[in-house]
Amino acid sequence: MVTLPETIRWTSWLSKIKDSTPGKPVQLLVTKEDGSQLIIDAKHTMSVDQIEWFQKGSALNLIKEKAESA
């Protein structure tokens, strides 16, 4: 686990995950107290299904959407 100095505050956990695919990096966006931002490319282990769940807000939202379209 990475410990961040207290002068760094998270403002956005993951960005660009909605455009992600397995094996494609995601970006962590960190905003410091002075307003400057740091972008960190990170690997993830999410499957296609997990990315789709994330995009829909939850697995239940995805199941509901699929049931309504069937």
PQR file with spaces between the fields and no chain letter, atoms N, CA, C, O and H, PARSE charges and radii, in Angstrom:
ATOM       1  N    MET     1       0.842   -1.180    0.000 -0.4000 1.5000
ATOM       2  CA   MET     1       0.000    0.000    0.000 -0.0000 2.0000
ATOM       3  C    MET     1       0.886    1.243    0.000  0.5500 1.7000
ATOM       4  O    MET     1       1.908    1.294    0.685 -0.5500 1.4000
ATOM       5  N    VAL     2       0.482    2.228   -0.771 -0.4000 1.5000
ATOM       6  CA   VAL     2       1.232    3.473   -0.853 -0.0000 2.0000
ATOM       7  C    VAL     2       0.699    4.443    0.189  0.5500 1.7000
ATOM       8  O    VAL     2      -0.509    4.652    0.289 -0.5500 1.4000
ATOM       9  H    VAL     2      -0.348    2.186   -1.327  0.4000 1.0000
ATOM      10  N    THR     3       1.596    5.030    0.958 -0.4000 1.5000
ATOM      11  CA   THR     3       1.205    6.046    1.924 -0.0000 2.0000
ATOM      12  C    THR     3       1.545    7.408    1.333  0.5500 1.7000
ATOM      13  O    THR     3       2.696    7.681    0.989 -0.5500 1.4000
ATOM      14  H    THR     3       2.578    4.860    0.876  0.4000 1.0000
ATOM      15  N    LEU     4       0.544    8.246    1.221 -0.4000 1.5000
ATOM      16  CA   LEU     4       0.751    9.581    0.663 -0.0000 2.0000
ATOM      17  C    LEU     4       1.018   10.582    1.770  0.5500 1.7000
ATOM      18  O    LEU     4       0.445   10.477    2.855 -0.5500 1.4000
ATOM      19  H    LEU     4      -0.391    8.025    1.500  0.4000 1.0000
ATOM      20  N    PRO     5       1.885   11.552    1.508 -0.5600 1.5000
ATOM      21  CA   PRO     5       2.077   12.622    2.496  0.2800 2.0000
ATOM      22  C    PRO     5       0.763   13.346    2.751  0.5500 1.7000
ATOM      23  O    PRO     5      -0.113   13.377    1.887 -0.5500 1.4000
ATOM      24  N    GLU     6       0.628   13.916    3.913 -0.4000 1.5000
ATOM      25  CA   GLU     6      -0.616   14.612    4.250 -0.0000 2.0000
ATOM      26  C    GLU     6      -0.871   15.823    3.372  0.5500 1.7000
ATOM      27  O    GLU     6      -1.985   16.347    3.360 -0.5500 1.4000
ATOM      28  H    GLU     6       1.339   13.891    4.615  0.4000 1.0000
ATOM      29  N    THR     7       0.137   16.283    2.634 -0.4000 1.5000
ATOM      30  CA   THR     7      -0.051   17.443    1.757 -0.0000 2.0000
ATOM      31  C    THR     7      -0.707   17.061    0.439  0.5500 1.7000
ATOM      32  O    THR     7      -0.991   17.928   -0.386 -0.5500 1.4000
ATOM      33  H    THR     7       1.042   15.858    2.643  0.4000 1.0000
ATOM      34  N    ILE     8      -0.949   15.770    0.235 -0.4000 1.5000
ATOM      35  CA   ILE     8      -1.618   15.330   -0.984 -0.0000 2.0000
ATOM      36  C    ILE     8      -3.011   14.841   -0.621  0.5500 1.7000
ATOM      37  O    ILE     8      -3.193   14.100    0.345 -0.5500 1.4000
ATOM      38  H    ILE     8      -0.718   15.065    0.906  0.4000 1.0000
ATOM      39  N    ARG     9      -3.976   15.259   -1.399 -0.4000 1.5000
ATOM      40  CA   ARG     9      -5.367   14.877   -1.155 -0.0000 2.0000
ATOM      41  C    ARG     9      -5.913   14.272   -2.447  0.5500 1.7000
ATOM      42  O    ARG     9      -5.705   14.817   -3.530 -0.5500 1.4000
ATOM      43  H    ARG     9      -3.828   15.860   -2.184  0.4000 1.0000
ATOM      44  N    TRP    10      -6.607   13.154   -2.328 -0.4000 1.5000
ATOM      45  CA   TRP    10      -7.207   12.518   -3.503 -0.0000 2.0000
ATOM      46  C    TRP    10      -8.454   13.286   -3.921  0.5500 1.7000
ATOM      47  O    TRP    10      -9.311   13.579   -3.088 -0.5500 1.4000
ATOM      48  H    TRP    10      -6.777   12.711   -1.448  0.4000 1.0000
ATOM      49  N    THR    11      -8.560   13.611   -5.201 -0.4000 1.5000
ATOM      50  CA   THR    11      -9.785   14.243   -5.688 -0.0000 2.0000
ATOM      51  C    THR    11     -10.497   13.365   -6.702  0.5500 1.7000
ATOM      52  O    THR    11     -11.699   13.520   -6.916 -0.5500 1.4000
ATOM      53  H    THR    11      -7.864   13.372   -5.878  0.4000 1.0000
ATOM      54  N    SER    12      -9.793   12.468   -7.313 -0.4000 1.5000
ATOM      55  CA   SER    12     -10.409   11.563   -8.271 -0.0000 2.0000
ATOM      56  C    SER    12      -9.659   10.255   -8.201  0.5500 1.7000
ATOM      57  O    SER    12      -8.452   10.198   -8.438 -0.5500 1.4000
ATOM      58  H    SER    12      -8.816   12.342   -7.139  0.4000 1.0000
ATOM      59  N    TRP    13     -10.389    9.204   -7.871 -0.4000 1.5000
ATOM      60  CA   TRP    13      -9.722    7.919   -7.696 -0.0000 2.0000
ATOM      61  C    TRP    13      -9.210    7.379   -9.018  0.5500 1.7000
ATOM      62  O    TRP    13      -8.006    7.166   -9.161 -0.5500 1.4000
ATOM      63  H    TRP    13     -11.369    9.250   -7.679  0.4000 1.0000
ATOM      64  N    LEU    14     -10.056    7.159   -9.957 -0.4000 1.5000
ATOM      65  CA   LEU    14      -9.665    6.652  -11.269 -0.0000 2.0000
ATOM      66  C    LEU    14     -10.306    7.486  -12.355  0.5500 1.7000
ATOM      67  O    LEU    14     -11.491    7.812  -12.286 -0.5500 1.4000
ATOM      68  H    LEU    14     -11.034    7.333   -9.841  0.4000 1.0000
ATOM      69  N    SER    15      -9.524    7.825  -13.347 -0.4000 1.5000
ATOM      70  CA   SER    15     -10.118    8.495  -14.497 -0.0000 2.0000
ATOM      71  C    SER    15      -9.889    7.616  -15.719  0.5500 1.7000
ATOM      72  O    SER    15      -8.983    6.783  -15.730 -0.5500 1.4000
ATOM      73  H    SER    15      -8.562    7.560  -13.402  0.4000 1.0000
ATOM      74  N    LYS    16     -10.683    7.796  -16.711 -0.4000 1.5000
ATOM      75  CA   LYS    16     -10.620    7.066  -17.969 -0.0000 2.0000
ATOM      76  C    LYS    16     -10.950    5.586  -17.819  0.5500 1.7000
ATOM      77  O    LYS    16     -10.695    4.818  -18.746 -0.5500 1.4000
ATOM      78  H    LYS    16     -11.419    8.473  -16.702  0.4000 1.0000
ATOM      79  N    ILE    17     -11.501    5.161  -16.700 -0.4000 1.5000
ATOM      80  CA   ILE    17     -11.849    3.742  -16.564 -0.0000 2.0000
ATOM      81  C    ILE    17     -13.022    3.383  -17.456  0.5500 1.7000
ATOM      82  O    ILE    17     -13.155    2.229  -17.862 -0.5500 1.4000
ATOM      83  H    ILE    17     -11.708    5.785  -15.946  0.4000 1.0000
ATOM      84  N    LYS    18     -13.867    4.340  -17.767 -0.4000 1.5000
ATOM      85  CA   LYS    18     -15.008    4.047  -18.642 -0.0000 2.0000
ATOM      86  C    LYS    18     -14.542    3.666  -20.042  0.5500 1.7000
ATOM      87  O    LYS    18     -15.266    2.992  -20.775 -0.5500 1.4000
ATOM      88  H    LYS    18     -13.759    5.278  -17.437  0.4000 1.0000
ATOM      89  N    ASP    19     -13.349    4.089  -20.413 -0.4000 1.5000
ATOM      90  CA   ASP    19     -12.800    3.748  -21.728 -0.0000 2.0000
ATOM      91  C    ASP    19     -11.833    2.572  -21.637  0.5500 1.7000
ATOM      92  O    ASP    19     -11.179    2.228  -22.621 -0.5500 1.4000
ATOM      93  H    ASP    19     -12.761    4.637  -19.818  0.4000 1.0000
ATOM      94  N    SER    20     -11.742    1.961  -20.474 -0.4000 1.5000
ATOM      95  CA   SER    20     -10.735    0.937  -20.239 -0.0000 2.0000
ATOM      96  C    SER    20     -11.137   -0.413  -20.805  0.5500 1.7000
ATOM      97  O    SER    20     -12.314   -0.715  -21.000 -0.5500 1.4000
ATOM      98  H    SER    20     -12.273    2.240  -19.674  0.4000 1.0000
ATOM      99  N    THR    21     -10.123   -1.201  -21.056 -0.4000 1.5000
ATOM     100  CA   THR    21     -10.279   -2.595  -21.431 -0.0000 2.0000
ATOM     101  C    THR    21      -9.234   -3.379  -20.643  0.5500 1.7000
ATOM     102  O    THR    21      -8.252   -2.798  -20.181 -0.5500 1.4000
ATOM     103  H    THR    21      -9.167   -0.956  -20.897  0.4000 1.0000
ATOM     104  N    PRO    22      -9.427   -4.683  -20.483 -0.5600 1.5000
ATOM     105  CA   PRO    22      -8.420   -5.455  -19.760  0.2800 2.0000
ATOM     106  C    PRO    22      -7.030   -5.255  -20.367  0.5500 1.7000
ATOM     107  O    PRO    22      -6.853   -5.314  -21.584 -0.5500 1.4000
ATOM     108  N    GLY    23      -6.068   -5.022  -19.507 -0.4000 1.5000
ATOM     109  CA   GLY    23      -4.692   -4.821  -19.952 -0.0000 2.0000
ATOM     110  C    GLY    23      -4.338   -3.384  -20.280  0.5500 1.7000
ATOM     111  O    GLY    23      -3.157   -3.053  -20.382 -0.5500 1.4000
ATOM     112  H    GLY    23      -6.212   -4.974  -18.519  0.4000 1.0000
ATOM     113  N    LYS    24      -5.333   -2.521  -20.448 -0.4000 1.5000
ATOM     114  CA   LYS    24      -5.077   -1.106  -20.745 -0.0000 2.0000
ATOM     115  C    LYS    24      -4.950   -0.357  -19.421  0.5500 1.7000
ATOM     116  O    LYS    24      -5.798   -0.524  -18.544 -0.5500 1.4000
ATOM     117  H    LYS    24      -6.293   -2.790  -20.365  0.4000 1.0000
ATOM     118  N    PRO    25      -3.911    0.466  -19.256 -0.5600 1.5000
ATOM     119  CA   PRO    25      -3.754    1.162  -17.977  0.2800 2.0000
ATOM     120  C    PRO    25      -4.889    2.153  -17.693  0.5500 1.7000
ATOM     121  O    PRO    25      -5.530    2.668  -18.609 -0.5500 1.4000
ATOM     122  N    VAL    26      -5.113    2.398  -16.422 -0.4000 1.5000
ATOM     123  CA   VAL    26      -6.021    3.458  -15.985 -0.0000 2.0000
ATOM     124  C    VAL    26      -5.163    4.562  -15.393  0.5500 1.7000
ATOM     125  O    VAL    26      -3.970    4.367  -15.163 -0.5500 1.4000
ATOM     126  H    VAL    26      -4.591    1.979  -15.679  0.4000 1.0000
ATOM     127  N    GLN    27      -5.753    5.703  -15.149 -0.4000 1.5000
ATOM     128  CA   GLN    27      -5.001    6.816  -14.591 -0.0000 2.0000
ATOM     129  C    GLN    27      -5.534    7.187  -13.217  0.5500 1.7000
ATOM     130  O    GLN    27      -6.744    7.271  -13.003 -0.5500 1.4000
ATOM     131  H    GLN    27      -6.722    5.861  -15.336  0.4000 1.0000
ATOM     132  N    LEU    28      -4.618    7.405  -12.298 -0.4000 1.5000
ATOM     133  CA   LEU    28      -4.950    7.954  -10.991 -0.0000 2.0000
ATOM     134  C    LEU    28      -4.669    9.441  -11.067  0.5500 1.7000
ATOM     135  O    LEU    28      -3.594    9.848  -11.509 -0.5500 1.4000
ATOM     136  H    LEU    28      -3.636    7.337  -12.471  0.4000 1.0000
ATOM     137  N    LEU    29      -5.612   10.247  -10.645 -0.4000 1.5000
ATOM     138  CA   LEU    29      -5.457   11.695  -10.655 -0.0000 2.0000
ATOM     139  C    LEU    29      -5.381   12.166   -9.213  0.5500 1.7000
ATOM     140  O    LEU    29      -6.333   12.007   -8.448 -0.5500 1.4000
ATOM     141  H    LEU    29      -6.485    9.916  -10.286  0.4000 1.0000
ATOM     142  N    VAL    30      -4.250   12.745   -8.845 -0.4000 1.5000
ATOM     143  CA   VAL    30      -4.037   13.221   -7.484 -0.0000 2.0000
ATOM     144  C    VAL    30      -3.928   14.738   -7.534  0.5500 1.7000
ATOM     145  O    VAL    30      -3.159   15.279   -8.330 -0.5500 1.4000
ATOM     146  H    VAL    30      -3.477   12.874   -9.466  0.4000 1.0000
ATOM     147  N    THR    31      -4.691   15.429   -6.689 -0.4000 1.5000
ATOM     148  CA   THR    31      -4.590   16.876   -6.590 -0.0000 2.0000
ATOM     149  C    THR    31      -3.939   17.222   -5.260  0.5500 1.7000
ATOM     150  O    THR    31      -4.400   16.807   -4.197 -0.5500 1.4000
ATOM     151  H    THR    31      -5.315   14.989   -6.043  0.4000 1.0000
ATOM     152  N    LYS    32      -2.866   17.985   -5.339 -0.4000 1.5000
ATOM     153  CA   LYS    32      -2.145   18.398   -4.142 -0.0000 2.0000
ATOM     154  C    LYS    32      -2.840   19.599   -3.506  0.5500 1.7000
ATOM     155  O    LYS    32      -3.686   20.238   -4.133 -0.5500 1.4000
ATOM     156  H    LYS    32      -2.491   18.323   -6.202  0.4000 1.0000
ATOM     157  N    GLU    33      -2.484   19.896   -2.276 -0.4000 1.5000
ATOM     158  CA   GLU    33      -3.078   21.030   -1.556 -0.0000 2.0000
ATOM     159  C    GLU    33      -2.906   22.340   -2.316  0.5500 1.7000
ATOM     160  O    GLU    33      -3.769   23.214   -2.236 -0.5500 1.4000
ATOM     161  H    GLU    33      -1.797   19.377   -1.767  0.4000 1.0000
ATOM     162  N    ASP    34      -1.796   22.493   -3.059 -0.4000 1.5000
ATOM     163  CA   ASP    34      -1.560   23.741   -3.790 -0.0000 2.0000
ATOM     164  C    ASP    34      -2.337   23.802   -5.109  0.5500 1.7000
ATOM     165  O    ASP    34      -2.224   24.780   -5.848 -0.5500 1.4000
ATOM     166  H    ASP    34      -1.095   21.783   -3.124  0.4000 1.0000
ATOM     167  N    GLY    35      -3.128   22.756   -5.408 -0.4000 1.5000
ATOM     168  CA   GLY    35      -3.943   22.737   -6.609 -0.0000 2.0000
ATOM     169  C    GLY    35      -3.287   22.064   -7.802  0.5500 1.7000
ATOM     170  O    GLY    35      -3.957   21.781   -8.795 -0.5500 1.4000
ATOM     171  H    GLY    35      -3.219   21.961   -4.808  0.4000 1.0000
ATOM     172  N    SER    36      -1.993   21.804   -7.724 -0.4000 1.5000
ATOM     173  CA   SER    36      -1.334   21.120   -8.831 -0.0000 2.0000
ATOM     174  C    SER    36      -1.766   19.658   -8.860  0.5500 1.7000
ATOM     175  O    SER    36      -2.140   19.085   -7.837 -0.5500 1.4000
ATOM     176  H    SER    36      -1.448   22.034   -6.917  0.4000 1.0000
ATOM     177  N    GLN    37      -1.707   19.074  -10.037 -0.4000 1.5000
ATOM     178  CA   GLN    37      -2.187   17.707  -10.191 -0.0000 2.0000
ATOM     179  C    GLN    37      -1.070   16.778  -10.647  0.5500 1.7000
ATOM     180  O    GLN    37      -0.139   17.184  -11.342 -0.5500 1.4000
ATOM     181  H    GLN    37      -1.403   19.539  -10.868  0.4000 1.0000
ATOM     182  N    LEU    38      -1.189   15.546  -10.245 -0.4000 1.5000
ATOM     183  CA   LEU    38      -0.249   14.497  -10.599 -0.0000 2.0000
ATOM     184  C    LEU    38      -1.054   13.352  -11.201  0.5500 1.7000
ATOM     185  O    LEU    38      -2.013   12.882  -10.590 -0.5500 1.4000
ATOM     186  H    LEU    38      -1.946   15.216   -9.681  0.4000 1.0000
ATOM     187  N    ILE    39      -0.675   12.899  -12.391 -0.4000 1.5000
ATOM     188  CA   ILE    39      -1.358   11.786  -13.040 -0.0000 2.0000
ATOM     189  C    ILE    39      -0.414   10.593  -13.022  0.5500 1.7000
ATOM     190  O    ILE    39       0.742   10.688  -13.435 -0.5500 1.4000
ATOM     191  H    ILE    39       0.104   13.281  -12.888  0.4000 1.0000
ATOM     192  N    ILE    40      -0.932    9.459  -12.530 -0.4000 1.5000
ATOM     193  CA   ILE    40      -0.143    8.240  -12.431 -0.0000 2.0000
ATOM     194  C    ILE    40      -0.826    7.162  -13.268  0.5500 1.7000
ATOM     195  O    ILE    40      -1.988    6.830  -13.031 -0.5500 1.4000
ATOM     196  H    ILE    40      -1.871    9.382  -12.194  0.4000 1.0000
ATOM     197  N    ASP    41      -0.103    6.616  -14.249 -0.4000 1.5000
ATOM     198  CA   ASP    41      -0.626    5.483  -15.007 -0.0000 2.0000
ATOM     199  C    ASP    41      -0.501    4.242  -14.142  0.5500 1.7000
ATOM     200  O    ASP    41       0.549    4.000  -13.545 -0.5500 1.4000
ATOM     201  H    ASP    41       0.840    6.886  -14.442  0.4000 1.0000
ATOM     202  N    ALA    42      -1.568    3.453  -14.070 -0.4000 1.5000
ATOM     203  CA   ALA    42      -1.579    2.278  -13.206 -0.0000 2.0000
ATOM     204  C    ALA    42      -2.181    1.084  -13.941  0.5500 1.7000
ATOM     205  O    ALA    42      -3.054    1.240  -14.795 -0.5500 1.4000
ATOM     206  H    ALA    42      -2.421    3.650  -14.554  0.4000 1.0000
ATOM     207  N    LYS    43      -1.710   -0.085  -13.602 -0.4000 1.5000
ATOM     208  CA   LYS    43      -2.282   -1.318  -14.153 -0.0000 2.0000
ATOM     209  C    LYS    43      -3.489   -1.711  -13.313  0.5500 1.7000
ATOM     210  O    LYS    43      -3.571   -1.353  -12.138 -0.5500 1.4000
ATOM     211  H    LYS    43      -1.000   -0.212  -12.909  0.4000 1.0000
ATOM     212  N    HIS    44      -4.418   -2.439  -13.902 -0.4000 1.5000
ATOM     213  CA   HIS    44      -5.566   -2.949  -13.159 -0.0000 2.0000
ATOM     214  C    HIS    44      -5.784   -4.404  -13.543  0.5500 1.7000
ATOM     215  O    HIS    44      -5.240   -4.885  -14.537 -0.5500 1.4000
ATOM     216  H    HIS    44      -4.351   -2.730  -14.856  0.4000 1.0000
ATOM     217  N    THR    45      -6.569   -5.085  -12.760 -0.4000 1.5000
ATOM     218  CA   THR    45      -6.844   -6.503  -13.022 -0.0000 2.0000
ATOM     219  C    THR    45      -8.331   -6.748  -13.259  0.5500 1.7000
ATOM     220  O    THR    45      -8.809   -7.871  -13.101 -0.5500 1.4000
ATOM     221  H    THR    45      -7.010   -4.694  -11.952  0.4000 1.0000
ATOM     222  N    MET    46      -9.059   -5.705  -13.636 -0.4000 1.5000
ATOM     223  CA   MET    46     -10.498   -5.852  -13.849 -0.0000 2.0000
ATOM     224  C    MET    46     -10.782   -6.581  -15.150  0.5500 1.7000
ATOM     225  O    MET    46     -10.129   -6.351  -16.167 -0.5500 1.4000
ATOM     226  H    MET    46      -8.670   -4.792  -13.765  0.4000 1.0000
ATOM     227  N    SER    47     -11.773   -7.467  -15.096 -0.4000 1.5000
ATOM     228  CA   SER    47     -12.203   -8.209  -16.284 -0.0000 2.0000
ATOM     229  C    SER    47     -13.164   -7.339  -17.100  0.5500 1.7000
ATOM     230  O    SER    47     -13.572   -6.262  -16.666 -0.5500 1.4000
ATOM     231  H    SER    47     -12.304   -7.654  -14.269  0.4000 1.0000
ATOM     232  N    VAL    48     -13.513   -7.831  -18.281 -0.4000 1.5000
ATOM     233  CA   VAL    48     -14.481   -7.132  -19.124 -0.0000 2.0000
ATOM     234  C    VAL    48     -15.792   -6.943  -18.366  0.5500 1.7000
ATOM     235  O    VAL    48     -16.379   -5.862  -18.400 -0.5500 1.4000
ATOM     236  H    VAL    48     -13.183   -8.706  -18.634  0.4000 1.0000
ATOM     237  N    ASP    49     -16.256   -8.001  -17.677 -0.4000 1.5000
ATOM     238  CA   ASP    49     -17.501   -7.909  -16.907 -0.0000 2.0000
ATOM     239  C    ASP    49     -17.399   -6.866  -15.803  0.5500 1.7000
ATOM     240  O    ASP    49     -18.329   -6.084  -15.608 -0.5500 1.4000
ATOM     241  H    ASP    49     -15.779   -8.879  -17.650  0.4000 1.0000
ATOM     242  N    GLN    50     -16.293   -6.842  -15.084 -0.4000 1.5000
ATOM     243  CA   GLN    50     -16.124   -5.884  -13.989 -0.0000 2.0000
ATOM     244  C    GLN    50     -16.087   -4.452  -14.507  0.5500 1.7000
ATOM     245  O    GLN    50     -16.636   -3.552  -13.873 -0.5500 1.4000
ATOM     246  H    GLN    50     -15.537   -7.478  -15.243  0.4000 1.0000
ATOM     247  N    ILE    51     -15.453   -4.235  -15.640 -0.4000 1.5000
ATOM     248  CA   ILE    51     -15.418   -2.889  -16.229 -0.0000 2.0000
ATOM     249  C    ILE    51     -16.835   -2.472  -16.630  0.5500 1.7000
ATOM     250  O    ILE    51     -17.231   -1.324  -16.426 -0.5500 1.4000
ATOM     251  H    ILE    51     -15.007   -4.966  -16.156  0.4000 1.0000
ATOM     252  N    GLU    52     -17.585   -3.398  -17.192 -0.4000 1.5000
ATOM     253  CA   GLU    52     -18.969   -3.096  -17.581 -0.0000 2.0000
ATOM     254  C    GLU    52     -19.815   -2.777  -16.347  0.5500 1.7000
ATOM     255  O    GLU    52     -20.636   -1.861  -16.385 -0.5500 1.4000
ATOM     256  H    GLU    52     -17.264   -4.330  -17.357  0.4000 1.0000
ATOM     257  N    TRP    53     -19.626   -3.518  -15.260 -0.4000 1.5000
ATOM     258  CA   TRP    53     -20.349   -3.227  -14.008 -0.0000 2.0000
ATOM     259  C    TRP    53     -20.010   -1.821  -13.531  0.5500 1.7000
ATOM     260  O    TRP    53     -20.896   -1.062  -13.138 -0.5500 1.4000
ATOM     261  H    TRP    53     -18.958   -4.263  -15.229  0.4000 1.0000
ATOM     262  N    PHE    54     -18.735   -1.479  -13.566 -0.4000 1.5000
ATOM     263  CA   PHE    54     -18.289   -0.151  -13.137 -0.0000 2.0000
ATOM     264  C    PHE    54     -18.939    0.930  -13.993  0.5500 1.7000
ATOM     265  O    PHE    54     -19.404    1.945  -13.475 -0.5500 1.4000
ATOM     266  H    PHE    54     -18.015   -2.096  -13.886  0.4000 1.0000
ATOM     267  N    GLN    55     -18.970    0.708  -15.301 -0.4000 1.5000
ATOM     268  CA   GLN    55     -19.547    1.693  -16.218 -0.0000 2.0000
ATOM     269  C    GLN    55     -21.033    1.912  -15.955  0.5500 1.7000
ATOM     270  O    GLN    55     -21.536    3.021  -16.134 -0.5500 1.4000
ATOM     271  H    GLN    55     -18.593   -0.117  -15.722  0.4000 1.0000
ATOM     272  N    LYS    56     -21.737    0.868  -15.533 -0.4000 1.5000
ATOM     273  CA   LYS    56     -23.176    0.961  -15.274 -0.0000 2.0000
ATOM     274  C    LYS    56     -23.480    1.378  -13.838  0.5500 1.7000
ATOM     275  O    LYS    56     -24.642    1.607  -13.503 -0.5500 1.4000
ATOM     276  H    LYS    56     -21.328   -0.033  -15.387  0.4000 1.0000
ATOM     277  N    GLY    57     -22.472    1.481  -12.991 -0.4000 1.5000
ATOM     278  CA   GLY    57     -22.685    1.898  -11.613 -0.0000 2.0000
ATOM     279  C    GLY    57     -22.723    0.737  -10.640  0.5500 1.7000
ATOM     280  O    GLY    57     -22.388    0.904   -9.467 -0.5500 1.4000
ATOM     281  H    GLY    57     -21.528    1.294  -13.264  0.4000 1.0000
ATOM     282  N    SER    58     -23.126   -0.439  -11.104 -0.4000 1.5000
ATOM     283  CA   SER    58     -23.119   -1.644  -10.269 -0.0000 2.0000
ATOM     284  C    SER    58     -23.544   -2.831  -11.124  0.5500 1.7000
ATOM     285  O    SER    58     -24.099   -2.666  -12.210 -0.5500 1.4000
ATOM     286  H    SER    58     -23.398   -0.575  -12.057  0.4000 1.0000
ATOM     287  N    ALA    59     -23.274   -4.021  -10.619 -0.4000 1.5000
ATOM     288  CA   ALA    59     -23.700   -5.232  -11.327 -0.0000 2.0000
ATOM     289  C    ALA    59     -25.220   -5.282  -11.425  0.5500 1.7000
ATOM     290  O    ALA    59     -25.764   -5.726  -12.436 -0.5500 1.4000
ATOM     291  H    ALA    59     -22.823   -4.155   -9.736  0.4000 1.0000
ATOM     292  N    LEU    60     -25.905   -4.831  -10.382 -0.4000 1.5000
ATOM     293  CA   LEU    60     -27.376   -4.862  -10.398 -0.0000 2.0000
ATOM     294  C    LEU    60     -27.948   -3.950  -11.482  0.5500 1.7000
ATOM     295  O    LEU    60     -28.940   -4.296  -12.123 -0.5500 1.4000
ATOM     296  H    LEU    60     -25.464   -4.471   -9.560  0.4000 1.0000
ATOM     297  N    ASN    61     -27.334   -2.794  -11.689 -0.4000 1.5000
ATOM     298  CA   ASN    61     -27.798   -1.904  -12.762 -0.0000 2.0000
ATOM     299  C    ASN    61     -27.640   -2.582  -14.115  0.5500 1.7000
ATOM     300  O    ASN    61     -28.516   -2.473  -14.972 -0.5500 1.4000
ATOM     301  H    ASN    61     -26.528   -2.512  -11.168  0.4000 1.0000
ATOM     302  N    LEU    62     -26.542   -3.273  -14.307 -0.4000 1.5000
ATOM     303  CA   LEU    62     -26.306   -3.973  -15.566 -0.0000 2.0000
ATOM     304  C    LEU    62     -27.311   -5.095  -15.762  0.5500 1.7000
ATOM     305  O    LEU    62     -27.849   -5.256  -16.857 -0.5500 1.4000
ATOM     306  H    LEU    62     -25.830   -3.361  -13.611  0.4000 1.0000
ATOM     307  N    ILE    63     -27.572   -5.878  -14.714 -0.4000 1.5000
ATOM     308  CA   ILE    63     -28.546   -6.963  -14.800 -0.0000 2.0000
ATOM     309  C    ILE    63     -29.926   -6.414  -15.136  0.5500 1.7000
ATOM     310  O    ILE    63     -30.632   -6.984  -15.969 -0.5500 1.4000
ATOM     311  H    ILE    63     -27.134   -5.747  -13.824  0.4000 1.0000
ATOM     312  N    LYS    64     -30.317   -5.320  -14.502 -0.4000 1.5000
ATOM     313  CA   LYS    64     -31.612   -4.694  -14.770 -0.0000 2.0000
ATOM     314  C    LYS    64     -31.703   -4.232  -16.212  0.5500 1.7000
ATOM     315  O    LYS    64     -32.712   -4.461  -16.880 -0.5500 1.4000
ATOM     316  H    LYS    64     -29.744   -4.857  -13.825  0.4000 1.0000
ATOM     317  N    GLU    65     -30.642   -3.577  -16.700 -0.4000 1.5000
ATOM     318  CA   GLU    65     -30.637   -3.083  -18.066 -0.0000 2.0000
ATOM     319  C    GLU    65     -30.765   -4.230  -19.069  0.5500 1.7000
ATOM     320  O    GLU    65     -31.508   -4.125  -20.045 -0.5500 1.4000
ATOM     321  H    GLU    65     -29.822   -3.392  -16.157  0.4000 1.0000
ATOM     322  N    LYS    66     -30.041   -5.323  -18.829 -0.4000 1.5000
ATOM     323  CA   LYS    66     -30.105   -6.469  -19.722 -0.0000 2.0000
ATOM     324  C    LYS    66     -31.480   -7.130  -19.672  0.5500 1.7000
ATOM     325  O    LYS    66     -31.984   -7.584  -20.700 -0.5500 1.4000
ATOM     326  H    LYS    66     -29.437   -5.408  -18.036  0.4000 1.0000
ATOM     327  N    ALA    67     -32.089   -7.189  -18.491 -0.4000 1.5000
ATOM     328  CA   ALA    67     -33.422   -7.795  -18.346 -0.0000 2.0000
ATOM     329  C    ALA    67     -34.467   -6.959  -19.078  0.5500 1.7000
ATOM     330  O    ALA    67     -35.374   -7.508  -19.704 -0.5500 1.4000
ATOM     331  H    ALA    67     -31.679   -6.820  -17.657  0.4000 1.0000
ATOM     332  N    GLU    68     -34.347   -5.641  -19.002 -0.4000 1.5000
ATOM     333  CA   GLU    68     -35.311   -4.762  -19.668 -0.0000 2.0000
ATOM     334  C    GLU    68     -35.199   -4.817  -21.181  0.5500 1.7000
ATOM     335  O    GLU    68     -36.186   -4.604  -21.885 -0.5500 1.4000
ATOM     336  H    GLU    68     -33.610   -5.195  -18.494  0.4000 1.0000
ATOM     337  N    SER    69     -34.006   -5.100  -21.686 -0.4000 1.5000
ATOM     338  CA   SER    69     -33.817   -5.135  -23.139 -0.0000 2.0000
ATOM     339  C    SER    69     -34.091   -6.513  -23.737  0.5500 1.7000
ATOM     340  O    SER    69     -34.091   -6.681  -24.957 -0.5500 1.4000
ATOM     341  H    SER    69     -33.205   -5.273  -21.114  0.4000 1.0000
ATOM     342  N    ALA    70     -34.323   -7.493  -22.869 -0.4000 1.5000
ATOM     343  CA   ALA    70     -34.573   -8.872  -23.371 -0.0000 2.0000
ATOM     344  C    ALA    70     -36.014   -9.057  -23.774  0.5500 1.7000
ATOM     345  O    ALA    70     -36.398  -10.142  -24.213 -0.5500 1.4000
ATOM     346  H    ALA    70     -34.323   -7.356  -21.878  0.4000 1.0000
